[in-house]
């Protein structure tokens, strides 16, 4: 029986926790909400997909560069900004 482990959040969490300088967690709803005001297309697909993950990493790079003056340590800081952007009203 399938356990449903092929989900974005689960599949990306372990790499993110181990290598937070290189990887991000894809929390589909939150990440899409955060990307929208930035006018970034994630090309999101519910199935695990290399292109979507690449777009997530590109989004993380843009955010990290944008907040460079705040000296982000790693993508944990970027993940915090993603959560903040997702809560910003349209």
Secondary structure, DSSP 8 states (H G I E B T S, - for coil): -------HHHHHHHHHHH-TTT-----HHHHHHHHHHTT------SS--HHHHHHHHHHHHHHHHHTGGG---SHHHHHHHHHHHHHS--
